[in-house]
Amino acid sequence: MEPHPQIAANLGRVRQRIAAAAERRGRCAADIKLVAVTKYVSADLGRQLAIAGCADLGESRPQELWSKAETLAKWQVRWHLVGHLQRNKVDRTLPLVSLIHSVDSLRLAEAIDQSATKLGRRIAVLIEVNVSGDRAKHGFAATEIQRILPQLAKLDHLEIRGLMAMASPEGDLAAARRQFAALRELRDGLRSVAPPTIQLAELSMGMSADFEIAIEEGATIVRVGSALFEDLPKI
Ligand SMILES: *Cc1c(COP(=O)(O)O)cnc(C)c1O
């Protein structure tokens, strides 16, 4: 099937930018996963992205993820939840997702573990860190995480793969770079003290405005929305 030409072109351009940023740091572009955040667009444009070769799709709202996952059930899509998950939405979300980027409290981690135990599955998650210190944002304070790692390690149906963060939204790219570097340093420090069952290989950071900086600072997953949907004819 032919992909949507504008979606394919946008995806190609974003992938080139990812590759160029990786190359600047001597990194391999294949080590950086692109999650296409489809929250601004229809399920059909999500499907077009999958056809064009990006099968990792992300949503920030659980209900929207449920609805698009249902619409695209026949397609091979790996769904990522990148936004806040309320505990009463865990049961319905888990069967649909391949990675939850946004574990932002111990109570949520426990709820996911319980629900995953019922499902008989381990669920891959990232721990969200509030690197900007913005009180309106979700996520653990960087200083909190080491203390809760032993508690997280007891949740044996959680597979903790790494950390996630959002840079402060003011468009200050120097601040974004500092925050991404801080997340990487936090991860490096935690690795040496984390219980052996906790893997911290992944760093999910970087969105349309700052994904190249995030890659230069060590991102292994970037979450890109608007840059993939530029110049689409209104439909
Ligand atoms: C919306 C969203 C993105 C993508 O944002 P763009 O700026 O459109 O690329 C990434 N991560 C999260 C958590 C989001 O909510």
The ligand as an SDF file (V2000), in Angstrom:
LIG
                    3D

 15 15  0  0  0  0  0  0  0  0999 V2000
    2.3700   16.0990   22.6890 C   0  0  0  0  0  0  0  0  0  0  0  0
    3.5050   15.4100   23.2960 C   0  0  0  0  0  0  0  0  0  0  0  0
    4.6710   15.1650   22.5560 C   0  0  0  0  0  0  0  0  0  0  0  0
    4.8690   15.6290   21.1250 C   0  0  0  0  0  0  0  0  0  0  0  0
    4.8160   17.0180   21.0530 O   0  0  0  0  0  0  0  0  0  0  0  0
    5.2750   17.8370   19.7490 P   0  0  0  0  0  0  0  0  0  0  0  0
    5.8100   19.1010   20.3010 O   0  0  0  0  0  0  0  0  0  0  0  0
    4.0630   18.0270   18.9420 O   0  0  0  0  0  0  0  0  0  0  0  0
    6.3030   17.0390   19.0460 O   0  0  0  0  0  0  0  0  0  0  0  0
    5.6980   14.4910   23.1940 C   0  0  0  0  0  0  0  0  0  0  0  0
    5.6100   14.0800   24.4640 N   0  0  0  0  0  0  0  0  0  0  0  0
    4.4990   14.2980   25.2090 C   0  0  0  0  0  0  0  0  0  0  0  0
    4.4760   13.8290   26.6150 C   0  0  0  0  0  0  0  0  0  0  0  0
    3.4180   14.9760   24.6520 C   0  0  0  0  0  0  0  0  0  0  0  0
    2.3270   15.1950   25.3960 O   0  0  0  0  0  0  0  0  0  0  0  0
  1  2  1  0
  2  3  1  0
  2 14  2  0
  3  4  1  0
  3 10  2  0
  4  5  1  0
  5  6  1  0
  6  7  2  0
  6  8  1  0
  6  9  1  0
 10 11  1  0
 11 12  2  0
 12 13  1  0
 12 14  1  0
 14 15  1  0
M  END
$$$$
